[in-house]
Amino acid sequence: MLTTLPPTRTAALERLQAFVPKAGSAYAAKRNYDLDGHPHVSGLSPYIRHRMVTEKEVLQAVLGRYALSTAEKFVQEVYWRTYWKGWLEMRPSVWTAYRAGVQAALNRVQTEAGLRAAWEDACRGETEIDAFNHWARELVETGYLHNHARMWFASIWIFTLRLPWELGADFFLRHLIDGDPASNTLGWRWVAGLQTKGKTYLARASNIARYTEGRFNPDGELSSYANALEGVPHPDRLPAPIPESWDRSARTGLLLTEEDMSPGFIFNAGLTPVTSAAMLSTASRSPLQIGPVVENFTSAAMENCLERYSANLSESAGILPGLDEVEAWAKNAGIVQIVTPYAPVGPAAEALSDLDRRLAPKGIRLVRALRDFDAAAWPHATHGFFRFKEKIPSLVGQLKGLKAA
């Protein structure tokens, strides 16, 4: 299992520094192996997901040592997350439909005893499949799973255990430290054959045995076929978000969320807030209880963020427990504008939309500051990843100090 992930930027930078020498051919050769301790992957995803380190920082560190052609596999993994976010930004109703699907499945659980028992056994890691049980327990205990194990787990959940895919995605979102609405929802949809119509992912015992080096071999225990689930067509694509500007002369507060804990780009753009606060939407990931590993990591990471930027955060109100308190903070501070790092589709974005509806009648404007990295990449998430992948060299070339090799 992965060693403890300290919720600090210092730990993230140390992990990045240790991984960079392995980000080239070594990563390409071994990245699919799910071995004890996960020695062949970066383990950076919890930090990137909360932007304790940014994608740009990670790419610059890796491509400062390797040519793009050498580190291609790792660079693509970084951009997969970006692609998923951009895809969902332009089709937010897919997230809304997923949320409705979770609630519908939970309603079934309340009335179908057999489904409830099977779902509970899967979540506890008490099925007849040892590999699956190990991953379920590893996830709950550590908040992490190897990416290959996530694919196997989702496939077994859907095609062998025959459980609703939304409940599996919800299980991940409740327990993954790096649980991301876009990557998680669309990844499960891809396994189920909903994202790329008709294309499913089937977990095979031989593949599991190979890439766990014999730790697990569920021969004869897994479904031998994976028929795509039925679903509605993709919704029409909306325009990608565009940057918003703020009034630099207005009395402004800064509001942070778990989506971006590196607000330096906002300060570098000239913002000097008169007050600041943070809010966490972790508990809104699911209708069910969020795993303590996730809650503890996220809250401690935000505390670390507030400490790191304390010199920039005058009159900090700290982490506020809900929208009522955020609204009161804004009113009491006498601000007319709140700037917040852009939150992609998900619980934080939903909370910000609710906040905007509350504050607008009071004459307080909410400005979502979009990073250049996202503004450049998201509009290319129009179709499948392979079309997006063609844009990676030019996207990399736009990063300061780098050339597309």
C-alpha positions as CSV (number, residue, x, y, z in Angstrom):
1,M,0.0,0.0,0.0
2,L,1.1,3.6,-0.6
3,T,2.8,5.2,2.3
4,T,1.1,8.0,4.2
5,L,0.6,11.1,2.1
6,P,1.3,14.2,4.3
7,P,-1.2,17.0,3.4
8,T,1.4,19.6,2.8
9,R,2.9,21.3,-0.3
10,T,6.4,20.5,1.1
11,A,5.5,16.8,0.9
12,A,4.2,17.2,-2.6
13,L,7.4,18.9,-3.8
14,E,9.5,16.2,-2.1
15,R,7.5,13.5,-3.8
16,L,7.8,15.3,-7.2
17,Q,11.6,15.7,-6.7
18,A,11.9,12.0,-5.9
19,F,9.8,11.0,-8.9
20,V,11.4,13.1,-11.7
21,P,14.3,10.8,-12.3
22,K,11.8,7.9,-12.9
23,A,9.4,9.9,-15.1
24,G,10.9,8.8,-18.4
25,S,11.4,5.3,-19.8
26,A,11.2,3.7,-16.3
27,Y,7.7,5.1,-15.8
28,A,6.6,4.0,-19.3
29,A,7.8,0.5,-18.7
30,K,6.4,-0.1,-15.2
31,R,3.5,2.3,-14.7
32,N,0.8,-0.4,-15.2
33,Y,2.2,-2.6,-12.4
34,D,0.1,-2.5,-9.2
35,L,2.8,-3.7,-6.7
36,D,3.0,-3.3,-3.0
37,G,4.0,0.3,-2.1
38,H,3.3,1.5,-5.7
39,P,7.0,2.1,-6.5
40,H,6.5,2.9,-10.2
41,V,4.0,5.7,-10.1
42,S,4.4,9.2,-8.8
43,G,1.7,9.3,-6.1
44,L,1.2,13.0,-7.0
45,S,-2.5,12.8,-7.9
46,P,-3.8,13.8,-4.4
47,Y,-1.7,16.9,-4.6
48,I,-2.4,17.8,-8.2
49,R,-6.1,17.2,-7.7
50,H,-6.2,19.9,-5.0
51,R,-3.5,22.0,-6.9
52,M,-1.2,21.9,-3.9
53,V,1.2,21.5,-6.8
54,T,0.0,22.5,-10.2
55,E,0.0,20.6,-13.5
56,K,2.3,23.3,-14.9
57,E,4.8,22.8,-12.1
58,V,4.8,19.0,-12.5
59,L,5.3,19.2,-16.3
60,Q,8.0,21.8,-16.0
61,A,9.9,19.6,-13.5
62,V,9.7,16.5,-15.7
63,L,10.3,18.2,-19.0
64,G,13.2,20.1,-17.5
65,R,15.0,16.8,-17.3
66,Y,13.4,14.8,-20.3
67,A,12.4,15.5,-23.8
68,L,8.7,15.3,-24.4
69,S,9.2,12.1,-26.5
70,T,10.9,10.4,-23.5
71,A,8.4,11.4,-20.9
72,E,5.4,11.1,-23.2
73,K,3.5,8.5,-21.1
74,F,3.7,10.5,-17.9
75,V,2.9,13.8,-19.6
76,Q,-0.2,12.2,-21.2
77,E,-1.3,11.0,-17.7
78,V,-1.2,14.6,-16.4
79,Y,-3.2,15.8,-19.4
80,W,-5.8,13.0,-19.1
81,R,-7.1,14.7,-15.9
82,T,-7.1,18.0,-17.8
83,Y,-9.0,16.5,-20.7
84,W,-11.6,15.0,-18.5
85,K,-12.2,18.3,-16.8
86,G,-12.5,20.1,-20.0
87,W,-14.9,17.5,-21.5
88,L,-17.2,17.8,-18.4
89,E,-17.0,21.6,-18.3
90,M,-18.6,21.7,-21.8
91,R,-21.2,19.0,-20.8
92,P,-22.1,19.7,-17.2
93,S,-25.4,17.8,-17.4
94,V,-23.5,14.5,-17.4
95,W,-22.5,15.3,-13.9
96,T,-26.0,16.2,-13.0
97,A,-27.3,12.9,-14.5
98,Y,-24.7,11.0,-12.5
99,R,-25.8,12.6,-9.3
100,A,-29.4,11.7,-10.1
101,G,-28.2,8.1,-10.9
102,V,-26.5,7.8,-7.5
103,Q,-29.7,8.8,-5.7
104,A,-31.8,6.5,-7.8
105,A,-29.5,3.6,-7.0
106,L,-29.5,4.4,-3.3
107,N,-33.3,4.4,-3.5
108,R,-33.1,0.9,-5.0
109,V,-30.8,-0.2,-2.2
110,Q,-33.5,0.7,0.3
111,T,-36.1,-1.6,-1.3
112,E,-34.0,-4.4,-2.8
113,A,-32.5,-6.5,-0.1
114,G,-30.3,-8.6,-2.4
115,L,-28.8,-5.4,-4.0
116,R,-28.2,-3.9,-0.6
117,A,-26.4,-7.0,0.6
118,A,-24.2,-7.2,-2.5
119,W,-23.4,-3.5,-2.4
120,E,-22.5,-3.6,1.3
121,D,-20.3,-6.7,0.7
122,A,-18.5,-4.9,-2.1
123,C,-17.9,-1.8,-0.1
124,R,-16.5,-3.8,2.8
125,G,-14.4,-5.9,0.6
126,E,-16.2,-9.1,1.5
127,T,-16.9,-10.6,-1.9
128,E,-15.6,-14.0,-3.1
129,I,-12.9,-12.2,-5.2
130,D,-9.7,-11.7,-3.1
131,A,-8.2,-9.1,-5.4
132,F,-11.3,-7.0,-5.4
133,N,-11.5,-7.3,-1.6
134,H,-7.9,-6.1,-1.2
135,W,-8.5,-3.1,-3.4
136,A,-11.7,-2.1,-1.6
137,R,-10.0,-2.3,1.8
138,E,-6.9,-0.5,0.5
139,L,-9.0,2.3,-0.8
140,V,-10.9,2.8,2.5
141,E,-7.8,2.6,4.6
142,T,-5.4,4.7,2.5
143,G,-7.5,6.9,0.3
144,Y,-5.6,5.7,-2.8
145,L,-5.6,3.0,-5.5
146,H,-3.3,2.4,-8.4
147,N,-4.9,3.6,-11.7
148,H,-4.8,0.1,-13.2
149,A,-6.5,-1.3,-10.0
150,R,-9.2,1.3,-10.4
151,M,-10.0,0.1,-13.9
152,W,-10.0,-3.6,-12.8
153,F,-12.2,-2.7,-9.7
154,A,-14.7,-0.7,-11.8
155,S,-14.9,-3.5,-14.4
156,I,-15.5,-6.2,-11.7
157,W,-18.0,-4.0,-9.9
158,I,-20.1,-3.5,-13.1
159,F,-19.7,-6.7,-15.1
160,T,-19.0,-9.4,-12.5
161,L,-20.8,-8.2,-9.4
162,R,-23.5,-6.5,-11.6
163,L,-23.8,-3.5,-9.3
164,P,-25.0,-0.1,-10.5
165,W,-22.0,1.8,-11.9
166,E,-23.1,5.0,-10.1
167,L,-22.7,3.3,-6.7
168,G,-19.2,2.3,-7.6
169,A,-18.3,5.8,-8.7
170,D,-19.8,7.1,-5.5
171,F,-17.7,4.6,-3.5
172,F,-14.6,5.9,-5.1
173,L,-15.6,9.6,-4.7
174,R,-16.2,9.0,-1.0
175,H,-12.8,7.4,-0.3
176,L,-10.3,8.6,-2.9
177,I,-8.1,11.5,-1.7
178,D,-7.7,12.5,-5.3
179,G,-11.4,11.9,-6.0
180,D,-12.2,14.2,-8.9
181,P,-15.7,14.7,-10.3
182,A,-14.6,14.7,-13.9
183,S,-12.0,11.9,-13.9
184,N,-14.0,9.7,-11.6
185,T,-17.4,10.1,-13.3
186,L,-16.1,9.9,-16.8
187,G,-13.6,7.1,-16.0
188,W,-16.4,4.9,-14.7
189,R,-18.6,5.8,-17.7
190,W,-15.7,4.7,-20.0
191,V,-15.4,1.3,-18.3
192,A,-19.2,0.8,-18.6
193,G,-19.3,1.7,-22.3
194,L,-21.2,4.9,-21.8
195,Q,-18.4,7.4,-22.5
196,T,-17.1,6.0,-25.7
197,K,-20.3,4.4,-27.0
198,G,-20.1,0.6,-27.0
199,K,-16.4,0.5,-25.8
200,T,-16.1,-1.2,-22.5
201,Y,-13.2,-2.4,-20.3
202,L,-13.1,-6.0,-19.3
203,A,-10.9,-7.0,-16.3
204,R,-9.1,-10.3,-17.2
205,A,-7.5,-12.6,-14.6
206,S,-4.4,-13.0,-16.8
207,N,-3.9,-9.2,-17.0
208,I,-4.3,-8.9,-13.2
209,A,-1.9,-11.7,-12.6
210,R,0.7,-10.2,-14.9
211,Y,0.5,-6.6,-13.6
212,T,0.4,-7.6,-9.9
213,E,3.3,-10.1,-10.5
214,G,1.2,-12.9,-9.2
215,R,-0.1,-11.2,-6.1
216,F,-3.6,-11.9,-7.4
217,N,-4.9,-14.3,-10.0
218,P,-8.7,-14.4,-10.0
219,D,-8.9,-17.1,-12.6
220,G,-12.4,-18.3,-13.1
221,E,-13.8,-15.7,-10.8
222,L,-14.5,-12.8,-13.3
223,S,-17.1,-12.3,-16.0
224,S,-15.8,-13.3,-19.5
225,Y,-17.8,-10.6,-21.3
226,A,-18.6,-6.9,-20.8
227,N,-21.7,-5.7,-22.6
228,A,-22.0,-2.0,-22.8
229,L,-24.6,-0.4,-20.5
230,E,-27.4,1.5,-22.0
231,G,-27.4,5.3,-21.8
232,V,-28.5,8.5,-23.4
233,P,-26.4,10.2,-26.1
234,H,-24.0,12.8,-25.0
235,P,-25.5,16.2,-24.6
236,D,-24.7,19.1,-26.9
237,R,-21.4,20.7,-26.2
238,L,-21.4,24.1,-24.5
239,P,-18.7,26.7,-25.0
240,A,-15.6,26.3,-22.8
241,P,-15.3,28.7,-19.9
242,I,-13.5,32.0,-20.6
243,P,-11.5,34.1,-18.2
244,E,-13.3,36.7,-16.2
245,S,-11.7,40.0,-15.1
246,W,-12.2,41.7,-11.8
247,D,-12.3,45.3,-10.7
248,R,-8.9,46.0,-9.2
249,S,-10.2,49.1,-7.5
250,A,-13.0,47.4,-5.7
251,R,-13.0,46.3,-2.1
252,T,-12.3,42.6,-2.6
253,G,-12.2,39.3,-0.7
254,L,-10.5,36.1,-1.7
255,L,-12.4,32.8,-1.3
256,L,-10.5,29.5,-1.5
257,T,-11.9,26.0,-2.1
258,E,-10.4,22.6,-2.2
259,E,-10.2,22.8,-6.0
260,D,-7.2,25.1,-6.0
261,M,-4.8,25.5,-3.1
262,S,-2.2,27.5,-5.0
263,P,-3.7,31.0,-5.3
264,G,-0.4,32.6,-6.1
265,F,-1.4,33.1,-9.7
266,I,-4.2,35.5,-8.5
267,F,-1.8,37.5,-6.4
268,N,0.6,37.6,-9.3
269,A,-2.2,39.1,-11.3
270,G,-2.4,42.0,-8.9
271,L,-5.1,41.0,-6.4
272,T,-4.6,42.4,-2.9
273,P,-7.6,41.2,-0.9
274,V,-8.8,43.1,2.2
275,T,-10.1,39.9,3.6
276,S,-10.0,36.1,2.9
277,A,-11.7,32.9,3.7
278,A,-12.0,29.3,2.7
279,M,-14.8,26.8,2.4
280,L,-14.7,23.0,1.8
281,S,-17.3,21.1,-0.2
282,T,-15.8,17.7,0.5
283,A,-18.9,16.5,2.4
284,S,-21.0,17.2,-0.7
285,R,-19.3,14.6,-2.8
286,S,-21.9,12.1,-1.9
287,P,-25.3,11.7,-0.2
288,L,-23.4,9.3,2.1
289,Q,-20.7,9.8,4.7
290,I,-17.3,10.8,3.2
291,G,-14.4,8.7,4.3
292,P,-12.4,10.2,7.2
293,V,-9.1,9.8,5.3
294,V,-10.5,12.2,2.6
295,E,-12.0,14.7,5.1
296,N,-8.8,14.8,7.2
297,F,-6.5,15.2,4.2
298,T,-8.6,18.0,2.6
299,S,-9.1,20.0,5.7
300,A,-5.4,19.7,6.7
301,A,-4.3,20.6,3.2
302,M,-6.4,23.8,3.3
303,E,-4.9,24.7,6.7
304,N,-1.5,24.3,5.1
305,C,-2.5,26.5,2.2
306,L,-3.8,29.2,4.5
307,E,-0.5,29.1,6.5
308,R,1.6,29.2,3.4
309,Y,-0.1,32.3,2.1
310,S,-0.7,34.0,5.4
311,A,1.4,37.0,4.3
312,N,-1.1,37.6,1.4
313,L,-4.2,36.8,3.3
314,S,-5.0,39.8,5.5
315,E,-7.9,39.5,7.9
316,S,-8.3,35.8,7.2
317,A,-11.5,34.2,8.5
318,G,-10.1,30.7,8.1
319,I,-12.2,27.8,7.0
320,L,-15.9,28.6,7.2
321,P,-18.3,25.7,7.7
322,G,-21.0,26.6,5.2
323,L,-22.6,29.1,2.9
324,D,-24.4,31.0,5.6
325,E,-21.1,31.7,7.2
326,V,-19.5,32.7,3.9
327,E,-22.3,35.1,3.2
328,A,-22.0,36.6,6.7
329,W,-18.2,37.0,6.2
330,A,-18.7,38.9,2.9
331,K,-21.4,41.1,4.4
332,N,-19.5,41.9,7.6
333,A,-16.3,42.7,5.7
334,G,-18.1,45.2,3.5
335,I,-16.7,43.8,0.3
336,V,-18.3,44.3,-3.1
337,Q,-16.4,41.6,-4.9
338,I,-15.2,38.1,-4.2
339,V,-12.4,36.5,-6.3
340,T,-12.1,32.7,-6.2
341,P,-10.0,30.3,-8.3
342,Y,-12.2,28.7,-10.9
343,A,-13.8,25.5,-9.6
344,P,-14.6,22.9,-12.3
345,V,-17.9,21.0,-12.4
346,G,-18.5,19.4,-9.1
347,P,-19.5,20.1,-5.5
348,A,-17.4,23.2,-5.1
349,A,-18.7,24.7,-8.3
350,E,-22.3,24.0,-7.1
351,A,-21.6,25.7,-3.8
352,L,-20.1,28.7,-5.6
353,S,-23.2,28.9,-7.9
354,D,-25.4,28.9,-4.8
355,L,-23.3,31.6,-3.2
356,D,-23.5,33.7,-6.3
357,R,-27.3,33.5,-6.2
358,R,-27.2,34.7,-2.6
359,L,-24.7,37.5,-3.1
360,A,-25.8,39.0,-6.4
361,P,-29.0,40.6,-5.0
362,K,-26.8,42.2,-2.3
363,G,-24.5,43.8,-4.8
364,I,-21.5,41.5,-4.2
365,R,-20.0,40.1,-7.4
366,L,-18.4,36.6,-7.6
367,V,-15.5,36.4,-10.0
368,R,-14.1,32.9,-10.9
369,A,-10.4,33.3,-11.9
370,L,-9.5,30.8,-14.6
371,R,-6.0,29.6,-15.0
372,D,-4.2,30.1,-18.3
373,F,-3.4,26.4,-18.3
374,D,-7.1,25.4,-18.2
375,A,-8.1,28.2,-20.6
376,A,-5.6,26.9,-23.2
377,A,-6.4,23.1,-22.8
378,W,-10.1,22.8,-22.1
379,P,-11.4,24.0,-25.4
380,H,-9.7,21.1,-27.1
381,A,-11.6,18.5,-25.1
382,T,-14.3,18.3,-27.8
383,H,-14.1,14.6,-28.7
384,G,-12.1,11.6,-27.5
385,F,-8.7,11.8,-25.8
386,F,-6.8,10.8,-28.9
387,R,-7.8,13.9,-30.7
388,F,-7.0,15.9,-27.6
389,K,-3.6,14.2,-27.4
390,E,-2.6,15.7,-30.8
391,K,-2.7,19.1,-29.1
392,I,-0.3,18.2,-26.2
393,P,2.9,19.2,-28.0
394,S,1.6,22.7,-28.7
395,L,0.1,23.0,-25.1
396,V,3.5,22.0,-23.7
397,G,5.2,24.5,-25.9
398,Q,3.1,27.2,-24.3
399,L,4.4,26.5,-20.9
400,K,7.0,29.2,-19.9
401,G,10.5,28.1,-20.4
402,L,9.7,24.9,-22.3
403,K,9.8,23.8,-25.9
404,A,7.9,20.9,-27.4
405,A,10.6,18.3,-28.1
